[in-house]
Amino acid sequence: MSINTKWTPHGEFGHATKTFVAACDYCGAELEQCETYSEAILSTREHGWRNELRSDGSWANICPDCAEQYFSV
């Protein structure tokens, strides 16, 4: 599942904020930044994304546009 970790620098001492962003595994579309991994997963569900278990045991995030195009939802 593509939940990317992003670090946003701020302040004069090199501090950074860690956020999580869900990305579609087909087209790369991203949702808004979230403060936790769990919030990023919930965001995919709230926006109608599919979470599919792959044959290798990993998970894929699929945005609604790609789900319609590739899976005829």
PyMOL Python script that loads the backbone (N, CA, C, O; Angstrom):
from pymol import cmd

cmd.read_pdbstr("""\
ATOM      1  N   MET A   1       0.847  -1.156   0.000  1.00  0.00           N
ATOM      2  CA  MET A   1       0.000   0.000   0.000  1.00  0.00           C
ATOM      3  C   MET A   1       0.894   1.220   0.000  1.00  0.00           C
ATOM      4  O   MET A   1       1.853   1.305   0.767  1.00  0.00           O
ATOM      5  N   SER A   2       0.583   2.131  -0.836  1.00  0.00           N
ATOM      6  CA  SER A   2       1.423   3.313  -0.928  1.00  0.00           C
ATOM      7  C   SER A   2       0.952   4.402   0.020  1.00  0.00           C
ATOM      8  O   SER A   2       0.084   5.210  -0.311  1.00  0.00           O
ATOM      9  N   ILE A   3       1.534   4.401   1.182  1.00  0.00           N
ATOM     10  CA  ILE A   3       1.368   5.497   2.123  1.00  0.00           C
ATOM     11  C   ILE A   3       2.760   6.087   2.262  1.00  0.00           C
ATOM     12  O   ILE A   3       3.634   5.499   2.899  1.00  0.00           O
ATOM     13  N   ASN A   4       2.959   7.246   1.664  1.00  0.00           N
ATOM     14  CA  ASN A   4       4.270   7.863   1.647  1.00  0.00           C
ATOM     15  C   ASN A   4       4.469   8.729   2.884  1.00  0.00           C
ATOM     16  O   ASN A   4       3.547   9.406   3.337  1.00  0.00           O
ATOM     17  N   THR A   5       5.673   8.699   3.418  1.00  0.00           N
ATOM     18  CA  THR A   5       6.033   9.544   4.543  1.00  0.00           C
ATOM     19  C   THR A   5       6.717  10.780   3.991  1.00  0.00           C
ATOM     20  O   THR A   5       7.647  10.678   3.191  1.00  0.00           O
ATOM     21  N   LYS A   6       6.254  11.951   4.418  1.00  0.00           N
ATOM     22  CA  LYS A   6       6.859  13.203   3.979  1.00  0.00           C
ATOM     23  C   LYS A   6       7.342  13.987   5.193  1.00  0.00           C
ATOM     24  O   LYS A   6       6.676  14.047   6.227  1.00  0.00           O
ATOM     25  N   TRP A   7       8.500  14.575   5.039  1.00  0.00           N
ATOM     26  CA  TRP A   7       9.060  15.422   6.092  1.00  0.00           C
ATOM     27  C   TRP A   7       9.034  16.854   5.595  1.00  0.00           C
ATOM     28  O   TRP A   7       9.558  17.149   4.521  1.00  0.00           O
ATOM     29  N   THR A   8       8.426  17.750   6.370  1.00  0.00           N
ATOM     30  CA  THR A   8       8.347  19.156   6.006  1.00  0.00           C
ATOM     31  C   THR A   8       9.210  19.946   6.980  1.00  0.00           C
ATOM     32  O   THR A   8       8.895  20.034   8.167  1.00  0.00           O
ATOM     33  N   PRO A   9      10.308  20.527   6.471  1.00  0.00           N
ATOM     34  CA  PRO A   9      11.182  21.288   7.364  1.00  0.00           C
ATOM     35  C   PRO A   9      10.501  22.580   7.826  1.00  0.00           C
ATOM     36  O   PRO A   9       9.738  23.195   7.081  1.00  0.00           O
ATOM     37  N   HIS A  10      10.788  22.973   9.054  1.00  0.00           N
ATOM     38  CA  HIS A  10      10.294  24.240   9.573  1.00  0.00           C
ATOM     39  C   HIS A  10      11.198  24.705  10.700  1.00  0.00           C
ATOM     40  O   HIS A  10      11.889  23.903  11.329  1.00  0.00           O
ATOM     41  N   GLY A  11      11.189  25.968  10.943  1.00  0.00           N
ATOM     42  CA  GLY A  11      11.994  26.521  12.033  1.00  0.00           C
ATOM     43  C   GLY A  11      13.449  26.673  11.648  1.00  0.00           C
ATOM     44  O   GLY A  11      13.893  26.189  10.607  1.00  0.00           O
ATOM     45  N   GLU A  12      14.172  27.347  12.499  1.00  0.00           N
ATOM     46  CA  GLU A  12      15.568  27.638  12.205  1.00  0.00           C
ATOM     47  C   GLU A  12      16.539  26.561  12.667  1.00  0.00           C
ATOM     48  O   GLU A  12      17.728  26.636  12.358  1.00  0.00           O
ATOM     49  N   PHE A  13      16.061  25.565  13.399  1.00  0.00           N
ATOM     50  CA  PHE A  13      16.959  24.545  13.946  1.00  0.00           C
ATOM     51  C   PHE A  13      16.866  23.224  13.204  1.00  0.00           C
ATOM     52  O   PHE A  13      17.293  22.193  13.724  1.00  0.00           O
ATOM     53  N   GLY A  14      16.319  23.237  12.005  1.00  0.00           N
ATOM     54  CA  GLY A  14      16.247  22.028  11.205  1.00  0.00           C
ATOM     55  C   GLY A  14      15.166  21.055  11.634  1.00  0.00           C
ATOM     56  O   GLY A  14      15.228  19.873  11.293  1.00  0.00           O
ATOM     57  N   HIS A  15      14.182  21.529  12.372  1.00  0.00           N
ATOM     58  CA  HIS A  15      13.081  20.665  12.781  1.00  0.00           C
ATOM     59  C   HIS A  15      12.223  20.336  11.574  1.00  0.00           C
ATOM     60  O   HIS A  15      12.168  21.102  10.612  1.00  0.00           O
ATOM     61  N   ALA A  16      11.558  19.201  11.631  1.00  0.00           N
ATOM     62  CA  ALA A  16      10.692  18.783  10.538  1.00  0.00           C
ATOM     63  C   ALA A  16       9.449  18.108  11.098  1.00  0.00           C
ATOM     64  O   ALA A  16       9.463  17.539  12.190  1.00  0.00           O
ATOM     65  N   THR A  17       8.380  18.185  10.325  1.00  0.00           N
ATOM     66  CA  THR A  17       7.125  17.543  10.687  1.00  0.00           C
ATOM     67  C   THR A  17       6.928  16.343   9.778  1.00  0.00           C
ATOM     68  O   THR A  17       7.075  16.448   8.560  1.00  0.00           O
ATOM     69  N   LYS A  18       6.596  15.204  10.369  1.00  0.00           N
ATOM     70  CA  LYS A  18       6.362  13.972   9.612  1.00  0.00           C
ATOM     71  C   LYS A  18       4.874  13.858   9.319  1.00  0.00           C
ATOM     72  O   LYS A  18       4.051  13.954  10.229  1.00  0.00           O
ATOM     73  N   THR A  19       4.523  13.653   8.042  1.00  0.00           N
ATOM     74  CA  THR A  19       3.133  13.440   7.655  1.00  0.00           C
ATOM     75  C   THR A  19       3.051  12.219   6.748  1.00  0.00           C
ATOM     76  O   THR A  19       4.066  11.738   6.244  1.00  0.00           O
ATOM     77  N   PHE A  20       1.842  11.728   6.547  1.00  0.00           N
ATOM     78  CA  PHE A  20       1.607  10.537   5.737  1.00  0.00           C
ATOM     79  C   PHE A  20       0.628  10.878   4.624  1.00  0.00           C
ATOM     80  O   PHE A  20      -0.372  11.558   4.854  1.00  0.00           O
ATOM     81  N   VAL A  21       0.922  10.404   3.417  1.00  0.00           N
ATOM     82  CA  VAL A  21       0.095  10.707   2.253  1.00  0.00           C
ATOM     83  C   VAL A  21      -0.208   9.416   1.505  1.00  0.00           C
ATOM     84  O   VAL A  21       0.706   8.691   1.111  1.00  0.00           O
ATOM     85  N   ALA A  22      -1.499   9.129   1.309  1.00  0.00           N
ATOM     86  CA  ALA A  22      -1.907   7.959   0.525  1.00  0.00           C
ATOM     87  C   ALA A  22      -1.763   8.290  -0.956  1.00  0.00           C
ATOM     88  O   ALA A  22      -2.138   9.376  -1.400  1.00  0.00           O
ATOM     89  N   ALA A  23      -1.213   7.340  -1.716  1.00  0.00           N
ATOM     90  CA  ALA A  23      -1.035   7.520  -3.156  1.00  0.00           C
ATOM     91  C   ALA A  23      -1.610   6.325  -3.896  1.00  0.00           C
ATOM     92  O   ALA A  23      -1.489   5.187  -3.442  1.00  0.00           O
ATOM     93  N   CYS A  24      -2.239   6.586  -5.044  1.00  0.00           N
ATOM     94  CA  CYS A  24      -2.781   5.518  -5.872  1.00  0.00           C
ATOM     95  C   CYS A  24      -1.623   4.726  -6.477  1.00  0.00           C
ATOM     96  O   CYS A  24      -0.680   5.308  -7.013  1.00  0.00           O
ATOM     97  N   ASP A  25      -1.697   3.413  -6.388  1.00  0.00           N
ATOM     98  CA  ASP A  25      -0.630   2.569  -6.916  1.00  0.00           C
ATOM     99  C   ASP A  25      -0.676   2.440  -8.435  1.00  0.00           C
ATOM    100  O   ASP A  25       0.219   1.841  -9.031  1.00  0.00           O
ATOM    101  N   TYR A  26      -1.714   2.996  -9.067  1.00  0.00           N
ATOM    102  CA  TYR A  26      -1.813   2.929 -10.529  1.00  0.00           C
ATOM    103  C   TYR A  26      -1.416   4.246 -11.191  1.00  0.00           C
ATOM    104  O   TYR A  26      -0.611   4.251 -12.121  1.00  0.00           O
ATOM    105  N   CYS A  27      -1.977   5.371 -10.718  1.00  0.00           N
ATOM    106  CA  CYS A  27      -1.708   6.652 -11.392  1.00  0.00           C
ATOM    107  C   CYS A  27      -0.860   7.613 -10.569  1.00  0.00           C
ATOM    108  O   CYS A  27      -0.374   8.613 -11.098  1.00  0.00           O
ATOM    109  N   GLY A  28      -0.674   7.323  -9.273  1.00  0.00           N
ATOM    110  CA  GLY A  28       0.127   8.191  -8.422  1.00  0.00           C
ATOM    111  C   GLY A  28      -0.631   9.345  -7.793  1.00  0.00           C
ATOM    112  O   GLY A  28      -0.030  10.158  -7.091  1.00  0.00           O
ATOM    113  N   ALA A  29      -1.946   9.444  -8.027  1.00  0.00           N
ATOM    114  CA  ALA A  29      -2.739  10.516  -7.407  1.00  0.00           C
ATOM    115  C   ALA A  29      -2.582  10.433  -5.894  1.00  0.00           C
ATOM    116  O   ALA A  29      -2.513   9.342  -5.328  1.00  0.00           O
ATOM    117  N   GLU A  30      -2.527  11.588  -5.246  1.00  0.00           N
ATOM    118  CA  GLU A  30      -2.339  11.635  -3.802  1.00  0.00           C
ATOM    119  C   GLU A  30      -3.513  12.311  -3.121  1.00  0.00           C
ATOM    120  O   GLU A  30      -4.150  13.201  -3.685  1.00  0.00           O
ATOM    121  N   LEU A  31      -3.790  11.874  -1.893  1.00  0.00           N
ATOM    122  CA  LEU A  31      -4.773  12.532  -1.043  1.00  0.00           C
ATOM    123  C   LEU A  31      -4.042  13.528  -0.144  1.00  0.00           C
ATOM    124  O   LEU A  31      -2.821  13.661  -0.215  1.00  0.00           O
ATOM    125  N   GLU A  32      -4.799  14.224   0.701  1.00  0.00           N
ATOM    126  CA  GLU A  32      -4.204  15.227   1.576  1.00  0.00           C
ATOM    127  C   GLU A  32      -3.275  14.575   2.602  1.00  0.00           C
ATOM    128  O   GLU A  32      -3.382  13.384   2.897  1.00  0.00           O
ATOM    129  N   GLN A  33      -2.375  15.376   3.127  1.00  0.00           N
ATOM    130  CA  GLN A  33      -1.443  14.893   4.135  1.00  0.00           C
ATOM    131  C   GLN A  33      -2.189  14.626   5.438  1.00  0.00           C
ATOM    132  O   GLN A  33      -3.098  15.371   5.805  1.00  0.00           O
ATOM    133  N   CYS A  34      -1.801  13.565   6.130  1.00  0.00           N
ATOM    134  CA  CYS A  34      -2.395  13.189   7.412  1.00  0.00           C
ATOM    135  C   CYS A  34      -1.296  13.112   8.459  1.00  0.00           C
ATOM    136  O   CYS A  34      -0.123  12.917   8.141  1.00  0.00           O
ATOM    137  N   GLU A  35      -1.698  13.267   9.715  1.00  0.00           N
ATOM    138  CA  GLU A  35      -0.722  13.241  10.803  1.00  0.00           C
ATOM    139  C   GLU A  35      -0.294  11.837  11.190  1.00  0.00           C
ATOM    140  O   GLU A  35       0.794  11.660  11.738  1.00  0.00           O
ATOM    141  N   THR A  36      -1.132  10.821  10.917  1.00  0.00           N
ATOM    142  CA  THR A  36      -0.774   9.453  11.275  1.00  0.00           C
ATOM    143  C   THR A  36      -1.028   8.519  10.096  1.00  0.00           C
ATOM    144  O   THR A  36      -1.765   8.853   9.169  1.00  0.00           O
ATOM    145  N   TYR A  37      -0.407   7.347  10.148  1.00  0.00           N
ATOM    146  CA  TYR A  37      -0.600   6.319   9.138  1.00  0.00           C
ATOM    147  C   TYR A  37      -2.067   5.877   9.114  1.00  0.00           C
ATOM    148  O   TYR A  37      -2.651   5.705   8.044  1.00  0.00           O
ATOM    149  N   SER A  38      -2.651   5.698  10.291  1.00  0.00           N
ATOM    150  CA  SER A  38      -4.052   5.268  10.388  1.00  0.00           C
ATOM    151  C   SER A  38      -4.995   6.281   9.753  1.00  0.00           C
ATOM    152  O   SER A  38      -5.951   5.900   9.078  1.00  0.00           O
ATOM    153  N   GLU A  39      -4.734   7.566   9.965  1.00  0.00           N
ATOM    154  CA  GLU A  39      -5.556   8.603   9.346  1.00  0.00           C
ATOM    155  C   GLU A  39      -5.451   8.551   7.824  1.00  0.00           C
ATOM    156  O   GLU A  39      -6.435   8.790   7.125  1.00  0.00           O
ATOM    157  N   ALA A  40      -4.270   8.241   7.311  1.00  0.00           N
ATOM    158  CA  ALA A  40      -4.086   8.146   5.859  1.00  0.00           C
ATOM    159  C   ALA A  40      -4.906   6.986   5.293  1.00  0.00           C
ATOM    160  O   ALA A  40      -5.503   7.113   4.224  1.00  0.00           O
ATOM    161  N   ILE A  41      -4.937   5.865   5.999  1.00  0.00           N
ATOM    162  CA  ILE A  41      -5.747   4.721   5.562  1.00  0.00           C
ATOM    163  C   ILE A  41      -7.225   5.091   5.594  1.00  0.00           C
ATOM    164  O   ILE A  41      -7.955   4.814   4.642  1.00  0.00           O
ATOM    165  N   LEU A  42      -7.671   5.713   6.681  1.00  0.00           N
ATOM    166  CA  LEU A  42      -9.069   6.132   6.785  1.00  0.00           C
ATOM    167  C   LEU A  42      -9.435   7.126   5.689  1.00  0.00           C
ATOM    168  O   LEU A  42     -10.556   7.108   5.182  1.00  0.00           O
ATOM    169  N   SER A  43      -8.502   7.983   5.324  1.00  0.00           N
ATOM    170  CA  SER A  43      -8.741   8.964   4.269  1.00  0.00           C
ATOM    171  C   SER A  43      -9.050   8.282   2.935  1.00  0.00           C
ATOM    172  O   SER A  43      -9.892   8.754   2.172  1.00  0.00           O
ATOM    173  N   THR A  44      -8.361   7.163   2.657  1.00  0.00           N
ATOM    174  CA  THR A  44      -8.638   6.456   1.396  1.00  0.00           C
ATOM    175  C   THR A  44     -10.075   5.955   1.388  1.00  0.00           C
ATOM    176  O   THR A  44     -10.756   6.035   0.365  1.00  0.00           O
ATOM    177  N   ARG A  45     -10.530   5.449   2.498  1.00  0.00           N
ATOM    178  CA  ARG A  45     -11.908   4.930   2.582  1.00  0.00           C
ATOM    179  C   ARG A  45     -12.931   6.055   2.470  1.00  0.00           C
ATOM    180  O   ARG A  45     -13.960   5.907   1.811  1.00  0.00           O
ATOM    181  N   GLU A  46     -12.641   7.181   3.119  1.00  0.00           N
ATOM    182  CA  GLU A  46     -13.555   8.323   3.082  1.00  0.00           C
ATOM    183  C   GLU A  46     -13.685   8.907   1.671  1.00  0.00           C
ATOM    184  O   GLU A  46     -14.715   9.490   1.331  1.00  0.00           O
ATOM    185  N   HIS A  47     -12.647   8.751   0.858  1.00  0.00           N
ATOM    186  CA  HIS A  47     -12.651   9.285  -0.505  1.00  0.00           C
ATOM    187  C   HIS A  47     -13.018   8.231  -1.549  1.00  0.00           C
ATOM    188  O   HIS A  47     -12.874   8.469  -2.748  1.00  0.00           O
ATOM    189  N   GLY A  48     -13.490   7.075  -1.100  1.00  0.00           N
ATOM    190  CA  GLY A  48     -13.970   6.053  -2.029  1.00  0.00           C
ATOM    191  C   GLY A  48     -12.894   5.251  -2.733  1.00  0.00           C
ATOM    192  O   GLY A  48     -13.156   4.642  -3.770  1.00  0.00           O
ATOM    193  N   TRP A  49     -11.684   5.241  -2.183  1.00  0.00           N
ATOM    194  CA  TRP A  49     -10.610   4.452  -2.775  1.00  0.00           C
ATOM    195  C   TRP A  49     -10.783   2.985  -2.409  1.00  0.00           C
ATOM    196  O   TRP A  49     -11.378   2.659  -1.382  1.00  0.00           O
ATOM    197  N   ARG A  50     -10.259   2.104  -3.253  1.00  0.00           N
ATOM    198  CA  ARG A  50     -10.250   0.663  -2.970  1.00  0.00           C
ATOM    199  C   ARG A  50      -8.911   0.282  -2.365  1.00  0.00           C
ATOM    200  O   ARG A  50      -7.874   0.830  -2.736  1.00  0.00           O
ATOM    201  N   ASN A  51      -8.937  -0.649  -1.443  1.00  0.00           N
ATOM    202  CA  ASN A  51      -7.726  -1.229  -0.877  1.00  0.00           C
ATOM    203  C   ASN A  51      -7.771  -2.702  -1.237  1.00  0.00           C
ATOM    204  O   ASN A  51      -8.605  -3.444  -0.720  1.00  0.00           O
ATOM    205  N   GLU A  52      -6.880  -3.128  -2.120  1.00  0.00           N
ATOM    206  CA  GLU A  52      -6.888  -4.505  -2.647  1.00  0.00           C
ATOM    207  C   GLU A  52      -5.678  -5.278  -2.146  1.00  0.00           C
ATOM    208  O   GLU A  52      -4.559  -4.766  -2.136  1.00  0.00           O
ATOM    209  N   LEU A  53      -5.915  -6.513  -1.732  1.00  0.00           N
ATOM    210  CA  LEU A  53      -4.826  -7.402  -1.343  1.00  0.00           C
ATOM    211  C   LEU A  53      -4.249  -8.046  -2.607  1.00  0.00           C
ATOM    212  O   LEU A  53      -4.974  -8.680  -3.373  1.00  0.00           O
ATOM    213  N   ARG A  54      -2.948  -7.879  -2.815  1.00  0.00           N
ATOM    214  CA  ARG A  54      -2.275  -8.443  -3.985  1.00  0.00           C
ATOM    215  C   ARG A  54      -1.871  -9.890  -3.721  1.00  0.00           C
ATOM    216  O   ARG A  54      -1.855 -10.339  -2.575  1.00  0.00           O
ATOM    217  N   SER A  55      -1.549 -10.607  -4.779  1.00  0.00           N
ATOM    218  CA  SER A  55      -1.166 -12.020  -4.660  1.00  0.00           C
ATOM    219  C   SER A  55       0.119 -12.217  -3.853  1.00  0.00           C
ATOM    220  O   SER A  55       0.348 -13.294  -3.303  1.00  0.00           O
ATOM    221  N   ASP A  56       0.966 -11.168  -3.782  1.00  0.00           N
ATOM    222  CA  ASP A  56       2.206 -11.283  -3.006  1.00  0.00           C
ATOM    223  C   ASP A  56       2.011 -10.943  -1.529  1.00  0.00           C
ATOM    224  O   ASP A  56       2.968 -10.945  -0.755  1.00  0.00           O
ATOM    225  N   GLY A  57       0.751 -10.649  -1.136  1.00  0.00           N
ATOM    226  CA  GLY A  57       0.463 -10.343   0.261  1.00  0.00           C
ATOM    227  C   GLY A  57       0.508  -8.870   0.599  1.00  0.00           C
ATOM    228  O   GLY A  57       0.156  -8.493   1.717  1.00  0.00           O
ATOM    229  N   SER A  58       0.933  -8.012  -0.337  1.00  0.00           N
ATOM    230  CA  SER A  58       0.952  -6.572  -0.086  1.00  0.00           C
ATOM    231  C   SER A  58      -0.410  -5.972  -0.458  1.00  0.00           C
ATOM    232  O   SER A  58      -1.233  -6.618  -1.107  1.00  0.00           O
ATOM    233  N   TRP A  59      -0.623  -4.740  -0.035  1.00  0.00           N
ATOM    234  CA  TRP A  59      -1.879  -4.050  -0.322  1.00  0.00           C
ATOM    235  C   TRP A  59      -1.658  -2.959  -1.355  1.00  0.00           C
ATOM    236  O   TRP A  59      -0.579  -2.371  -1.426  1.00  0.00           O
ATOM    237  N   ALA A  60      -2.681  -2.690  -2.155  1.00  0.00           N
ATOM    238  CA  ALA A  60      -2.633  -1.623  -3.156  1.00  0.00           C
ATOM    239  C   ALA A  60      -3.747  -0.628  -2.882  1.00  0.00           C
ATOM    240  O   ALA A  60      -4.872  -1.014  -2.566  1.00  0.00           O
ATOM    241  N   ASN A  61      -3.429   0.652  -3.002  1.00  0.00           N
ATOM    242  CA  ASN A  61      -4.424   1.724  -2.957  1.00  0.00           C
ATOM    243  C   ASN A  61      -4.836   2.017  -4.389  1.00  0.00           C
ATOM    244  O   ASN A  61      -3.985   2.152  -5.269  1.00  0.00           O
ATOM    245  N   ILE A  62      -6.152   2.117  -4.629  1.00  0.00           N
ATOM    246  CA  ILE A  62      -6.633   2.382  -5.986  1.00  0.00           C
ATOM    247  C   ILE A  62      -7.665   3.500  -5.909  1.00  0.00           C
ATOM    248  O   ILE A  62      -8.701   3.355  -5.261  1.00  0.00           O
ATOM    249  N   CYS A  63      -7.376   4.615  -6.575  1.00  0.00           N
ATOM    250  CA  CYS A  63      -8.292   5.751  -6.570  1.00  0.00           C
ATOM    251  C   CYS A  63      -9.549   5.392  -7.376  1.00  0.00           C
ATOM    252  O   CYS A  63      -9.513   4.458  -8.176  1.00  0.00           O
ATOM    253  N   PRO A  64     -10.651   6.113  -7.178  1.00  0.00           N
ATOM    254  CA  PRO A  64     -11.889   5.797  -7.890  1.00  0.00           C
ATOM    255  C   PRO A  64     -11.753   5.817  -9.412  1.00  0.00           C
ATOM    256  O   PRO A  64     -12.355   4.983 -10.089  1.00  0.00           O
ATOM    257  N   ASP A  65     -10.976   6.748  -9.965  1.00  0.00           N
ATOM    258  CA  ASP A  65     -10.801   6.808 -11.423  1.00  0.00           C
ATOM    259  C   ASP A  65     -10.122   5.551 -11.956  1.00  0.00           C
ATOM    260  O   ASP A  65     -10.551   4.994 -12.966  1.00  0.00           O
ATOM    261  N   CYS A  66      -9.075   5.108 -11.288  1.00  0.00           N
ATOM    262  CA  CYS A  66      -8.371   3.901 -11.735  1.00  0.00           C
ATOM    263  C   CYS A  66      -9.211   2.655 -11.483  1.00  0.00           C
ATOM    264  O   CYS A  66      -9.176   1.714 -12.277  1.00  0.00           O
ATOM    265  N   ALA A  67      -9.969   2.639 -10.382  1.00  0.00           N
ATOM    266  CA  ALA A  67     -10.849   1.493 -10.109  1.00  0.00           C
ATOM    267  C   ALA A  67     -11.861   1.343 -11.235  1.00  0.00           C
ATOM    268  O   ALA A  67     -12.136   0.232 -11.689  1.00  0.00           O
ATOM    269  N   GLU A  68     -12.414   2.465 -11.681  1.00  0.00           N
ATOM    270  CA  GLU A  68     -13.391   2.431 -12.775  1.00  0.00           C
ATOM    271  C   GLU A  68     -12.733   1.999 -14.083  1.00  0.00           C
ATOM    272  O   GLU A  68     -13.297   1.205 -14.836  1.00  0.00           O
ATOM    273  N   GLN A  69     -11.541   2.522 -14.349  1.00  0.00           N
ATOM    274  CA  GLN A  69     -10.842   2.230 -15.594  1.00  0.00           C
ATOM    275  C   GLN A  69     -10.345   0.776 -15.649  1.00  0.00           C
ATOM    276  O   GLN A  69     -10.505   0.112 -16.674  1.00  0.00           O
ATOM    277  N   TYR A  70      -9.755   0.284 -14.575  1.00  0.00           N
ATOM    278  CA  TYR A  70      -9.114  -1.028 -14.596  1.00  0.00           C
ATOM    279  C   TYR A  70      -9.980  -2.164 -14.079  1.00  0.00           C
ATOM    280  O   TYR A  70      -9.736  -3.328 -14.397  1.00  0.00           O
ATOM    281  N   PHE A  71     -10.997  -1.831 -13.276  1.00  0.00           N
ATOM    282  CA  PHE A  71     -11.793  -2.882 -12.646  1.00  0.00           C
ATOM    283  C   PHE A  71     -13.280  -2.805 -12.969  1.00  0.00           C
ATOM    284  O   PHE A  71     -14.058  -3.624 -12.482  1.00  0.00           O
ATOM    285  N   SER A  72     -13.679  -1.847 -13.772  1.00  0.00           N
ATOM    286  CA  SER A  72     -15.084  -1.672 -14.171  1.00  0.00           C
ATOM    287  C   SER A  72     -16.025  -1.722 -12.981  1.00  0.00           C
ATOM    288  O   SER A  72     -16.985  -2.492 -12.960  1.00  0.00           O
ATOM    289  N   VAL A  73     -15.735  -0.892 -11.993  1.00  0.00           N
ATOM    290  CA  VAL A  73     -16.546  -0.850 -10.766  1.00  0.00           C
ATOM    291  C   VAL A  73     -17.869  -0.191 -11.060  1.00  0.00           C
ATOM    292  O   VAL A  73     -18.703  -0.053 -10.165  1.00  0.00           O
TER     293      VAL A  73
END
""", "prot")
cmd.dss("prot")
cmd.show_as("cartoon", "prot")
cmd.util.cbc("prot")
cmd.orient("prot")
